[in-house]
Amino acid sequence: MAAEGQVIGCHTVAAWNDQLLKGNESKKLMVVDFTASWCGPCRFIAPFLAELAKRLPTVTFLKVDVDELESVAKDWAVEAMPTFVFLKEGNLVDKVVGAKRDELQQTIAKHNT
């Protein structure tokens, strides 16, 4: 399992559920990057997300490949990649669709309290 300051990849539904449970218990903001290996904008934003994870240890960053975990992507109504879902205690608090660096940063700042 990845440590603080990293983007944690969830490759199984069990790993996803485990991270959700940890997020609920910690009450930290969770930013979930729904991505795909074939998605150009996803690859473009990935280094920026990794940089944010290093700078913001109070936020949990997760990455879910929609082709690996289709059921999870469907559960969260992900229709385009990348989609960033913002969760607090398991509840959806916000969503950003697209590789929008500024909007991503602003949304994190808004909910990271």
MOPAC internal coordinates of N, CA, C and O (Angstrom, degrees):
PM7 1SCF
backbone

  N    0.0000 0     0.00 0     0.00 0    0    0    0
  C    1.4589 1     0.00 0     0.00 0    1    0    0
  C    1.5274 1   109.01 1     0.00 0    2    1    0
  O    1.2310 1   121.24 1   -40.40 1    3    2    1
  N    1.2936 1   115.23 1   139.60 1    3    2    1
  C    1.4626 1   120.66 1  -178.27 1    5    3    2
  C    1.5335 1   110.91 1   -72.10 1    6    5    3
  O    1.2310 1   121.31 1   -26.40 1    7    6    5
  N    1.2888 1   115.10 1   153.60 1    7    6    5
  C    1.4683 1   120.92 1  -179.29 1    9    7    6
  C    1.5264 1   109.76 1   -91.49 1   10    9    7
  O    1.2310 1   121.51 1    -3.86 1   11   10    9
  N    1.3317 1   114.72 1   176.14 1   11   10    9
  C    1.4657 1   119.74 1   174.96 1   13   11   10
  C    1.5200 1   109.28 1   -56.53 1   14   13   11
  O    1.2310 1   120.80 1   -30.91 1   15   14   13
  N    1.3121 1   116.08 1   149.09 1   15   14   13
  C    1.4537 1   119.80 1   177.59 1   17   15   14
  C    1.5071 1   114.00 1    86.67 1   18   17   15
  O    1.2310 1   120.56 1  -170.09 1   19   18   17
  N    1.3515 1   116.54 1     9.91 1   19   18   17
  C    1.4616 1   120.42 1   178.81 1   21   19   18
  C    1.5240 1   109.62 1  -130.98 1   22   21   19
  O    1.2310 1   121.11 1   -20.25 1   23   22   21
  N    1.3168 1   115.48 1   159.75 1   23   22   21
  C    1.4608 1   120.72 1   172.15 1   25   23   22
  C    1.5225 1   106.40 1   -86.60 1   26   25   23
  O    1.2310 1   120.72 1   -55.98 1   27   26   25
  N    1.3282 1   116.22 1   124.02 1   27   26   25
  C    1.4572 1   121.75 1  -175.92 1   29   27   26
  C    1.5237 1   109.22 1   -94.41 1   30   29   27
  O    1.2310 1   120.75 1   -58.79 1   31   30   29
  N    1.3139 1   116.17 1   121.21 1   31   30   29
  C    1.4565 1   120.85 1   178.26 1   33   31   30
  C    1.5213 1   110.45 1   -84.25 1   34   33   31
  O    1.2310 1   120.46 1   -49.85 1   35   34   33
  N    1.3231 1   116.73 1   130.15 1   35   34   33
  C    1.4669 1   122.04 1   175.92 1   37   35   34
  C    1.5279 1   107.24 1  -105.30 1   38   37   35
  O    1.2310 1   120.53 1   -66.63 1   39   38   37
  N    1.3298 1   116.60 1   113.37 1   39   38   37
  C    1.4655 1   120.85 1  -174.52 1   41   39   38
  C    1.5218 1   113.54 1  -107.64 1   42   41   39
  O    1.2310 1   120.61 1   173.53 1   43   42   41
  N    1.3381 1   116.44 1    -6.47 1   43   42   41
  C    1.4675 1   120.49 1   176.31 1   45   43   42
  C    1.5219 1   108.20 1  -136.43 1   46   45   43
  O    1.2310 1   120.89 1   -21.01 1   47   46   45
  N    1.3242 1   115.90 1   158.99 1   47   46   45
  C    1.4651 1   119.98 1   177.94 1   49   47   46
  C    1.5259 1   109.17 1   -62.99 1   50   49   47
  O    1.2310 1   120.41 1   144.10 1   51   50   49
  N    1.3255 1   116.83 1   -35.90 1   51   50   49
  C    1.4727 1   120.78 1   178.76 1   53   51   50
  C    1.5300 1   110.53 1   -62.70 1   54   53   51
  O    1.2310 1   120.04 1   136.64 1   55   54   53
  N    1.3309 1   117.52 1   -43.36 1   55   54   53
  C    1.4717 1   121.56 1   178.65 1   57   55   54
  C    1.5275 1   109.81 1   -63.91 1   58   57   55
  O    1.2310 1   120.47 1   139.12 1   59   58   57
  N    1.3213 1   116.71 1   -40.88 1   59   58   57
  C    1.4629 1   121.79 1   178.04 1   61   59   58
  C    1.5336 1   110.19 1   -61.00 1   62   61   59
  O    1.2310 1   120.88 1   130.82 1   63   62   61
  N    1.3317 1   115.92 1   -49.18 1   63   62   61
  C    1.4706 1   120.71 1  -179.25 1   65   63   62
  C    1.5201 1   111.15 1   -61.83 1   66   65   63
  O    1.2310 1   120.60 1   142.09 1   67   66   65
  N    1.3302 1   116.46 1   -37.91 1   67   66   65
  C    1.4657 1   121.87 1   178.64 1   69   67   66
  C    1.5362 1   110.17 1   -63.34 1   70   69   67
  O    1.2310 1   120.44 1   134.67 1   71   70   69
  N    1.3263 1   116.77 1   -45.33 1   71   70   69
  C    1.4673 1   120.97 1   179.53 1   73   71   70
  C    1.5268 1   111.17 1   -66.00 1   74   73   71
  O    1.2310 1   120.31 1   140.95 1   75   74   73
  N    1.3282 1   117.01 1   -39.05 1   75   74   73
  C    1.4703 1   120.81 1   177.37 1   77   75   74
  C    1.5238 1   110.61 1   -60.53 1   78   77   75
  O    1.2310 1   121.21 1   135.39 1   79   78   77
  N    1.3276 1   115.29 1   -44.61 1   79   78   77
  C    1.4683 1   121.03 1   179.73 1   81   79   78
  C    1.5266 1   110.38 1   -61.41 1   82   81   79
  O    1.2310 1   120.91 1   134.16 1   83   82   81
  N    1.3446 1   115.87 1   -45.84 1   83   82   81
  C    1.4764 1   120.10 1   178.39 1   85   83   82
  C    1.5247 1   110.90 1   -60.87 1   86   85   83
  O    1.2310 1   120.54 1   138.81 1   87   86   85
  N    1.3339 1   116.57 1   -41.19 1   87   86   85
  C    1.4538 1   121.50 1   179.27 1   89   87   86
  C    1.5179 1   112.02 1   -64.02 1   90   89   87
  O    1.2310 1   120.85 1   140.04 1   91   90   89
  N    1.3267 1   115.97 1   -39.96 1   91   90   89
  C    1.4662 1   120.72 1   178.75 1   93   91   90
  C    1.5208 1   110.22 1   -62.96 1   94   93   91
  O    1.2310 1   120.89 1   136.90 1   95   94   93
  N    1.3384 1   115.91 1   -43.10 1   95   94   93
  C    1.4658 1   121.15 1  -177.63 1   97   95   94
  C    1.5278 1   111.79 1   -70.60 1   98   97   95
  O    1.2310 1   120.25 1   142.78 1   99   98   97
  N    1.3295 1   117.13 1   -37.22 1   99   98   97
  C    1.4709 1   120.86 1  -175.95 1  101   99   98
  C    1.5268 1   112.11 1   -78.39 1  102  101   99
  O    1.2310 1   120.58 1   158.12 1  103  102  101
  N    1.3274 1   116.50 1   -21.88 1  103  102  101
  C    1.4687 1   122.90 1  -176.86 1  105  103  102
  C    1.5420 1   112.61 1    64.58 1  106  105  103
  O    1.2310 1   120.39 1  -167.88 1  107  106  105
  N    1.3570 1   116.86 1    12.12 1  107  106  105
  C    1.4649 1   120.96 1   177.37 1  109  107  106
  C    1.5255 1   109.97 1   -77.26 1  110  109  107
  O    1.2310 1   121.14 1   -25.70 1  111  110  109
  N    1.3180 1   115.43 1   154.30 1  111  110  109
  C    1.4562 1   120.30 1   172.22 1  113  111  110
  C    1.5219 1   108.16 1   -66.09 1  114  113  111
  O    1.2310 1   120.85 1   -45.15 1  115  114  113
  N    1.3339 1   115.98 1   134.85 1  115  114  113
  C    1.4610 1   121.37 1   175.23 1  117  115  114
  C    1.5218 1   108.34 1  -115.34 1  118  117  115
  O    1.2310 1   121.21 1   -49.44 1  119  118  117
  N    1.3300 1   115.30 1   130.56 1  119  118  117
  C    1.4590 1   121.31 1   175.59 1  121  119  118
  C    1.5246 1   106.28 1  -112.54 1  122  121  119
  O    1.2310 1   121.15 1   -62.48 1  123  122  121
  N    1.3339 1   115.41 1   117.52 1  123  122  121
  C    1.4618 1   120.68 1  -178.03 1  125  123  122
  C    1.5215 1   108.85 1  -107.51 1  126  125  123
  O    1.2310 1   121.23 1   -59.27 1  127  126  125
  N    1.3312 1   115.26 1   120.73 1  127  126  125
  C    1.4616 1   122.79 1   178.77 1  129  127  126
  C    1.5231 1   107.78 1   -95.47 1  130  129  127
  O    1.2310 1   120.46 1   -73.11 1  131  130  129
  N    1.3437 1   116.73 1   106.89 1  131  130  129
  C    1.4627 1   120.74 1   173.19 1  133  131  130
  C    1.5159 1   106.83 1   -87.18 1  134  133  131
  O    1.2310 1   121.27 1   -63.04 1  135  134  133
  N    1.3276 1   115.18 1   116.96 1  135  134  133
  C    1.4567 1   122.11 1  -168.12 1  137  135  134
  C    1.5300 1   110.12 1  -132.73 1  138  137  135
  O    1.2310 1   120.66 1    -2.33 1  139  138  137
  N    1.3241 1   116.35 1   177.67 1  139  138  137
  C    1.4620 1   122.37 1   173.96 1  141  139  138
  C    1.5207 1   108.27 1  -150.75 1  142  141  139
  O    1.2310 1   120.76 1   -35.17 1  143  142  141
  N    1.3176 1   116.16 1   144.83 1  143  142  141
  C    1.4699 1   120.49 1  -176.90 1  145  143  142
  C    1.5301 1   111.95 1   -63.31 1  146  145  143
  O    1.2310 1   120.17 1   151.96 1  147  146  145
  N    1.3302 1   117.27 1   -28.04 1  147  146  145
  C    1.4756 1   121.86 1  -177.65 1  149  147  146
  C    1.5270 1   113.21 1   -88.33 1  150  149  147
  O    1.2310 1   120.19 1   179.00 1  151  150  149
  N    1.3227 1   117.24 1    -1.00 1  151  150  149
  C    1.4718 1   122.22 1  -172.93 1  153  151  150
  C    1.5310 1   110.85 1   -91.00 1  154  153  151
  O    1.2310 1   120.19 1   -67.86 1  155  154  153
  N    1.3486 1   117.25 1   112.14 1  155  154  153
  C    1.4645 1   122.24 1   179.60 1  157  155  154
  C    1.5188 1   114.04 1   -58.80 1  158  157  155
  O    1.2310 1   119.47 1   128.90 1  159  158  157
  N    1.3379 1   118.62 1   -51.10 1  159  158  157
  C    1.4708 1   119.76 1   178.88 1  161  159  158
  C    1.5302 1   112.96 1   -60.02 1  162  161  159
  O    1.2310 1   120.45 1   149.28 1  163  162  161
  N    1.3390 1   116.75 1   -30.72 1  163  162  161
  C    1.4730 1   120.71 1   177.94 1  165  163  162
  C    1.5298 1   109.87 1   -64.51 1  166  165  163
  O    1.2310 1   121.00 1   136.03 1  167  166  165
  N    1.3323 1   115.69 1   -43.97 1  167  166  165
  C    1.4758 1   120.19 1   179.23 1  169  167  166
  C    1.5282 1   110.21 1   -66.49 1  170  169  167
  O    1.2310 1   120.42 1   145.55 1  171  170  169
  N    1.3377 1   116.81 1   -34.45 1  171  170  169
  C    1.4617 1   122.53 1   179.33 1  173  171  170
  C    1.5368 1   111.13 1   -63.85 1  174  173  171
  O    1.2310 1   120.05 1   138.41 1  175  174  173
  N    1.3354 1   117.51 1   -41.59 1  175  174  173
  C    1.4616 1   121.49 1  -173.62 1  177  175  174
  C    1.5373 1   112.23 1   -86.34 1  178  177  175
  O    1.2310 1   119.50 1   161.99 1  179  178  177
  N    1.3282 1   118.56 1   -18.01 1  179  178  177
  C    1.4747 1   122.26 1  -174.82 1  181  179  178
  C    1.5377 1   113.39 1   -55.42 1  182  181  179
  O    1.2310 1   118.49 1   133.14 1  183  182  181
  N    1.3466 1   120.49 1   -46.86 1  183  182  181
  C    1.4693 1   119.42 1   179.39 1  185  183  182
  C    1.5351 1   112.44 1   -63.16 1  186  185  183
  O    1.2310 1   120.46 1   145.76 1  187  186  185
  N    1.3323 1   116.72 1   -34.24 1  187  186  185
  C    1.4560 1   121.37 1   178.39 1  189  187  186
  C    1.5310 1   109.99 1   -66.18 1  190  189  187
  O    1.2310 1   120.81 1   138.34 1  191  190  189
  N    1.3144 1   116.06 1   -41.66 1  191  190  189
  C    1.4683 1   120.67 1   178.14 1  193  191  190
  C    1.5269 1   110.56 1   -63.46 1  194  193  191
  O    1.2310 1   120.43 1   138.76 1  195  194  193
  N    1.3238 1   116.79 1   -41.24 1  195  194  193
  C    1.4720 1   121.55 1   178.02 1  197  195  194
  C    1.5281 1   110.48 1   -62.40 1  198  197  195
  O    1.2310 1   120.64 1   141.24 1  199  198  197
  N    1.3277 1   116.38 1   -38.76 1  199  198  197
  C    1.4696 1   121.98 1   178.06 1  201  199  198
  C    1.5366 1   110.03 1   -65.13 1  202  201  199
  O    1.2310 1   120.41 1   136.52 1  203  202  201
  N    1.3442 1   116.83 1   -43.48 1  203  202  201
  C    1.4635 1   120.87 1   177.78 1  205  203  202
  C    1.5321 1   110.75 1   -61.64 1  206  205  203
  O    1.2310 1   120.52 1   138.98 1  207  206  205
  N    1.3159 1   116.61 1   -41.02 1  207  206  205
  C    1.4708 1   121.16 1  -179.78 1  209  207  206
  C    1.5257 1   110.65 1   -60.88 1  210  209  207
  O    1.2310 1   120.50 1   140.83 1  211  210  209
  N    1.3328 1   116.65 1   -39.17 1  211  210  209
  C    1.4730 1   120.78 1   178.14 1  213  211  210
  C    1.5259 1   110.99 1   -66.97 1  214  213  211
  O    1.2310 1   120.85 1   138.91 1  215  214  213
  N    1.3330 1   115.97 1   -41.09 1  215  214  213
  C    1.4680 1   121.16 1  -176.33 1  217  215  214
  C    1.5230 1   113.46 1   -77.59 1  218  217  215
  O    1.2310 1   120.06 1   156.82 1  219  218  217
  N    1.3222 1   117.48 1   -23.18 1  219  218  217
  C    1.4696 1   121.35 1  -172.95 1  221  219  218
  C    1.5362 1   111.53 1  -123.84 1  222  221  219
  O    1.2310 1   120.08 1  -105.84 1  223  222  221
  N    1.3300 1   117.45 1    74.16 1  223  222  221
  C    1.4742 1   119.37 1  -177.96 1  225  223  222
  C    1.5321 1   112.98 1   -67.75 1  226  225  223
  O    1.2310 1   120.00 1   168.59 1  227  226  225
  N    1.3455 1   117.60 1   -11.41 1  227  226  225
  C    1.4695 1   120.25 1   178.37 1  229  227  226
  C    1.5266 1   111.96 1   -82.63 1  230  229  227
  O    1.2310 1   120.48 1   176.80 1  231  230  229
  N    1.3324 1   116.70 1    -3.20 1  231  230  229
  C    1.4650 1   121.73 1   179.15 1  233  231  230
  C    1.5250 1   108.02 1  -115.15 1  234  233  231
  O    1.2310 1   120.55 1   -41.53 1  235  234  233
  N    1.3336 1   116.54 1   138.47 1  235  234  233
  C    1.4647 1   121.10 1   175.35 1  237  235  234
  C    1.5245 1   108.29 1   -95.53 1  238  237  235
  O    1.2310 1   120.72 1   -55.17 1  239  238  237
  N    1.3306 1   116.22 1   124.83 1  239  238  237
  C    1.4640 1   122.01 1   178.71 1  241  239  238
  C    1.5196 1   109.42 1  -108.14 1  242  241  239
  O    1.2310 1   120.70 1   -55.11 1  243  242  241
  N    1.3278 1   116.27 1   124.89 1  243  242  241
  C    1.4654 1   121.79 1   178.30 1  245  243  242
  C    1.5204 1   109.27 1  -119.69 1  246  245  243
  O    1.2310 1   121.35 1   -28.27 1  247  246  245
  N    1.3412 1   115.02 1   151.73 1  247  246  245
  C    1.4570 1   120.29 1   176.68 1  249  247  246
  C    1.5254 1   107.97 1  -126.59 1  250  249  247
  O    1.2310 1   121.04 1   -50.93 1  251  250  249
  N    1.3333 1   115.62 1   129.07 1  251  250  249
  C    1.4572 1   121.63 1   179.36 1  253  251  250
  C    1.5288 1   108.29 1  -125.20 1  254  253  251
  O    1.2310 1   120.60 1   -57.45 1  255  254  253
  N    1.3355 1   116.47 1   122.55 1  255  254  253
  C    1.4582 1   121.59 1   175.31 1  257  255  254
  C    1.5323 1   107.67 1   -82.12 1  258  257  255
  O    1.2310 1   120.53 1   -60.77 1  259  258  257
  N    1.3241 1   116.59 1   119.23 1  259  258  257
  C    1.4669 1   120.68 1  -174.63 1  261  259  258
  C    1.5269 1   112.53 1   -64.23 1  262  261  259
  O    1.2310 1   119.96 1   155.39 1  263  262  261
  N    1.3295 1   117.69 1   -24.61 1  263  262  261
  C    1.4620 1   120.29 1   178.03 1  265  263  262
  C    1.5299 1   110.99 1   -78.85 1  266  265  263
  O    1.2310 1   120.77 1   149.07 1  267  266  265
  N    1.3453 1   116.13 1   -30.93 1  267  266  265
  C    1.4673 1   121.08 1   177.87 1  269  267  266
  C    1.5258 1   111.46 1   -75.53 1  270  269  267
  O    1.2310 1   121.03 1   136.83 1  271  270  269
  N    1.3360 1   115.64 1   -43.17 1  271  270  269
  C    1.4671 1   121.32 1  -175.59 1  273  271  270
  C    1.5311 1   110.39 1  -122.44 1  274  273  271
  O    1.2310 1   121.29 1  -114.25 1  275  274  273
  N    1.3223 1   115.13 1    65.75 1  275  274  273
  C    1.4669 1   120.54 1  -177.87 1  277  275  274
  C    1.5195 1   112.20 1   -58.11 1  278  277  275
  O    1.2310 1   120.47 1   140.87 1  279  278  277
  N    1.3183 1   116.72 1   -39.13 1  279  278  277
  C    1.4743 1   120.21 1  -177.05 1  281  279  278
  C    1.5267 1   110.82 1   -64.71 1  282  281  279
  O    1.2310 1   120.43 1   142.26 1  283  282  281
  N    1.3261 1   116.79 1   -37.74 1  283  282  281
  C    1.4717 1   120.69 1   179.22 1  285  283  282
  C    1.5283 1   109.27 1   -67.40 1  286  285  283
  O    1.2310 1   120.63 1   135.91 1  287  286  285
  N    1.3339 1   116.41 1   -44.09 1  287  286  285
  C    1.4683 1   120.53 1   178.43 1  289  287  286
  C    1.5339 1   110.57 1   -60.05 1  290  289  287
  O    1.2310 1   120.47 1   139.21 1  291  290  289
  N    1.3222 1   116.70 1   -40.79 1  291  290  289
  C    1.4769 1   120.27 1   178.37 1  293  291  290
  C    1.5222 1   110.51 1   -65.98 1  294  293  291
  O    1.2310 1   120.51 1   137.46 1  295  294  293
  N    1.3354 1   116.63 1   -42.54 1  295  294  293
  C    1.4772 1   120.99 1   179.89 1  297  295  294
  C    1.5241 1   111.28 1   -55.64 1  298  297  295
  O    1.2310 1   120.46 1   145.47 1  299  298  297
  N    1.3405 1   116.72 1   -34.53 1  299  298  297
  C    1.4648 1   121.33 1  -176.71 1  301  299  298
  C    1.5257 1   111.72 1  -101.48 1  302  301  299
  O    1.2310 1   120.24 1  -165.79 1  303  302  301
  N    1.3161 1   117.15 1    14.21 1  303  302  301
  C    1.4693 1   123.83 1   174.86 1  305  303  302
  C    1.5335 1   112.45 1    54.69 1  306  305  303
  O    1.2310 1   120.90 1  -136.80 1  307  306  305
  N    1.3265 1   115.88 1    43.20 1  307  306  305
  C    1.4667 1   120.98 1   178.95 1  309  307  306
  C    1.5228 1   108.37 1   -82.43 1  310  309  307
  O    1.2310 1   121.11 1   -57.48 1  311  310  309
  N    1.3388 1   115.49 1   122.52 1  311  310  309
  C    1.4608 1   120.52 1  -177.43 1  313  311  310
  C    1.5226 1   112.91 1  -119.64 1  314  313  311
  O    1.2310 1   120.35 1   164.72 1  315  314  313
  N    1.3339 1   116.93 1   -15.28 1  315  314  313
  C    1.4717 1   120.75 1  -179.35 1  317  315  314
  C    1.5242 1   108.11 1  -140.78 1  318  317  315
  O    1.2310 1   120.81 1   -26.74 1  319  318  317
  N    1.3197 1   116.06 1   153.26 1  319  318  317
  C    1.4608 1   120.69 1   178.24 1  321  319  318
  C    1.5212 1   109.72 1  -118.49 1  322  321  319
  O    1.2310 1   120.35 1   -35.68 1  323  322  321
  N    1.3309 1   116.93 1   144.32 1  323  322  321
  C    1.4640 1   123.77 1    -8.78 1  325  323  322
  C    1.5371 1   111.49 1   -78.39 1  326  325  323
  O    1.2310 1   121.21 1   -30.52 1  327  326  325
  N    1.3183 1   115.29 1   149.48 1  327  326  325
  C    1.4608 1   122.23 1   169.61 1  329  327  326
  C    1.5168 1   106.86 1  -120.27 1  330  329  327
  O    1.2310 1   120.84 1   -50.38 1  331  330  329
  N    1.3108 1   116.00 1   129.62 1  331  330  329
  C    1.4646 1   121.80 1   177.89 1  333  331  330
  C    1.5191 1   108.02 1  -107.86 1  334  333  331
  O    1.2310 1   120.96 1   -58.10 1  335  334  333
  N    1.3204 1   115.78 1   121.90 1  335  334  333
  C    1.4487 1   122.11 1  -179.99 1  337  335  334
  C    1.5244 1   107.26 1  -108.36 1  338  337  335
  O    1.2310 1   120.62 1   -46.43 1  339  338  337
  N    1.3165 1   116.41 1   133.57 1  339  338  337
  C    1.4630 1   122.59 1  -178.09 1  341  339  338
  C    1.5217 1   108.42 1  -109.22 1  342  341  339
  O    1.2310 1   120.95 1   -58.46 1  343  342  341
  N    1.3323 1   115.79 1   121.54 1  343  342  341
  C    1.4644 1   121.22 1  -176.40 1  345  343  342
  C    1.5145 1   111.02 1  -122.15 1  346  345  343
  O    1.2310 1   121.34 1   -36.19 1  347  346  345
  N    1.3216 1   115.05 1   143.81 1  347  346  345
  C    1.4681 1   121.76 1   170.36 1  349  347  346
  C    1.5120 1   106.89 1  -134.69 1  350  349  347
  O    1.2310 1   120.98 1   -57.21 1  351  350  349
  N    1.3186 1   115.72 1   122.79 1  351  350  349
  C    1.4641 1   122.55 1  -178.37 1  353  351  350
  C    1.5296 1   111.38 1    51.78 1  354  353  351
  O    1.2310 1   121.13 1  -141.35 1  355  354  353
  N    1.3370 1   115.44 1    38.65 1  355  354  353
  C    1.4557 1   121.01 1   176.59 1  357  355  354
  C    1.5152 1   115.22 1    83.18 1  358  357  355
  O    1.2310 1   120.33 1   176.44 1  359  358  357
  N    1.3284 1   116.97 1    -3.56 1  359  358  357
  C    1.4601 1   120.94 1  -178.73 1  361  359  358
  C    1.5232 1   111.24 1  -100.90 1  362  361  359
  O    1.2310 1   120.93 1   -41.00 1  363  362  361
  N    1.3166 1   115.83 1   139.00 1  363  362  361
  C    1.4582 1   121.55 1   176.29 1  365  363  362
  C    1.5219 1   109.04 1   -70.64 1  366  365  363
  O    1.2310 1   120.46 1   -59.61 1  367  366  365
  N    1.3336 1   116.73 1   120.39 1  367  366  365
  C    1.4694 1   120.12 1   179.10 1  369  367  366
  C    1.5270 1   112.17 1  -109.80 1  370  369  367
  O    1.2310 1   120.30 1   161.58 1  371  370  369
  N    1.3517 1   117.03 1   -18.42 1  371  370  369
  C    1.4611 1   119.75 1   179.80 1  373  371  370
  C    1.5222 1   109.56 1  -170.53 1  374  373  371
  O    1.2310 1   121.46 1   -10.17 1  375  374  373
  N    1.3413 1   114.80 1   169.83 1  375  374  373
  C    1.4635 1   120.89 1  -179.14 1  377  375  374
  C    1.5230 1   108.17 1  -153.60 1  378  377  375
  O    1.2310 1   120.34 1   -41.95 1  379  378  377
  N    1.3364 1   116.96 1   138.05 1  379  378  377
  C    1.4586 1   122.66 1   174.10 1  381  379  378
  C    1.5239 1   106.93 1  -126.34 1  382  381  379
  O    1.2310 1   120.28 1   -54.10 1  383  382  381
  N    1.3203 1   117.07 1   125.90 1  383  382  381
  C    1.4634 1   121.12 1   178.87 1  385  383  382
  C    1.5215 1   108.25 1  -108.64 1  386  385  383
  O    1.2310 1   121.07 1   -55.75 1  387  386  385
  N    1.3392 1   115.55 1   124.25 1  387  386  385
  C    1.4563 1   120.62 1   179.43 1  389  387  386
  C    1.5228 1   111.68 1   109.60 1  390  389  387
  O    1.2310 1   121.02 1   -17.99 1  391  390  389
  N    1.3374 1   115.66 1   162.01 1  391  390  389
  C    1.4676 1   122.31 1  -178.01 1  393  391  390
  C    1.5283 1   109.05 1   -84.52 1  394  393  391
  O    1.2310 1   120.74 1  -111.84 1  395  394  393
  N    1.3315 1   116.20 1    68.16 1  395  394  393
  C    1.4649 1   122.73 1  -175.02 1  397  395  394
  C    1.5268 1   109.45 1  -106.18 1  398  397  395
  O    1.2310 1   120.86 1   -86.04 1  399  398  397
  N    1.3113 1   115.97 1    93.96 1  399  398  397
  C    1.4686 1   121.47 1  -175.71 1  401  399  398
  C    1.5272 1   112.95 1   -55.23 1  402  401  399
  O    1.2310 1   120.37 1   129.08 1  403  402  401
  N    1.3377 1   116.89 1   -50.92 1  403  402  401
  C    1.4673 1   120.62 1  -176.08 1  405  403  402
  C    1.5205 1   111.34 1   -63.33 1  406  405  403
  O    1.2310 1   120.74 1   133.79 1  407  406  405
  N    1.3233 1   116.20 1   -46.21 1  407  406  405
  C    1.4645 1   120.31 1  -179.21 1  409  407  406
  C    1.5278 1   110.81 1   -63.87 1  410  409  407
  O    1.2310 1   120.78 1   142.42 1  411  410  409
  N    1.3108 1   116.11 1   -37.58 1  411  410  409
  C    1.4643 1   121.61 1   177.97 1  413  411  410
  C    1.5290 1   110.34 1   -61.72 1  414  413  411
  O    1.2310 1   120.60 1   131.41 1  415  414  413
  N    1.3299 1   116.45 1   -48.59 1  415  414  413
  C    1.4632 1   121.28 1   179.68 1  417  415  414
  C    1.5295 1   111.48 1   -62.86 1  418  417  415
  O    1.2310 1   120.60 1   136.34 1  419  418  417
  N    1.3331 1   116.47 1   -43.66 1  419  418  417
  C    1.4631 1   120.48 1  -178.79 1  421  419  418
  C    1.5264 1   111.42 1   -64.62 1  422  421  419
  O    1.2310 1   120.60 1   140.65 1  423  422  421
  N    1.3324 1   116.46 1   -39.35 1  423  422  421
  C    1.4656 1   120.59 1  -178.81 1  425  423  422
  C    1.5270 1   110.43 1   -68.56 1  426  425  423
  O    1.2310 1   120.41 1   141.58 1  427  426  425
  N    1.3285 1   116.81 1   -38.42 1  427  426  425
  C    1.4692 1   120.48 1   176.13 1  429  427  426
  C    1.5198 1   109.53 1   -62.65 1  430  429  427
  O    1.2310 1   120.28 1   132.92 1  431  430  429
  N    1.3325 1   117.07 1   -47.08 1  431  430  429
  C    1.4650 1   121.57 1  -179.33 1  433  431  430
  C    1.5292 1   111.05 1   -60.13 1  434  433  431
  O    1.2310 1   120.85 1   141.36 1  435  434  433
  N    1.3238 1   115.99 1   -38.64 1  435  434  433
  C    1.4607 1   121.32 1  -177.91 1  437  435  434
  C    1.5419 1   111.85 1   -63.85 1  438  437  435
  O    1.2310 1   120.43 1   143.17 1  439  438  437
  N    1.3290 1   116.79 1   -36.83 1  439  438  437
  C    1.4687 1   120.23 1  -172.90 1  441  439  438
  C    1.5300 1   113.86 1  -104.86 1  442  441  439
  O    1.2310 1   119.57 1   172.16 1  443  442  441
  N    1.3075 1   118.43 1    -7.84 1  443  442  441
  C    1.4644 1   121.43 1  -176.81 1  445  443  442
  C    1.5142 1   110.77 1   -87.17 1  446  445  443
  O    1.2310 1   120.53 1  -109.97 1  447  446  445
  N    1.3313 1   116.60 1    70.03 1  447  446  445
  C    1.4623 1   121.07 1   179.62 1  449  447  446
  C    1.5101 1   110.81 1  -128.09 1  450  449  447
  O    1.2310 1   120.10 1   180.00 1  451  450  449

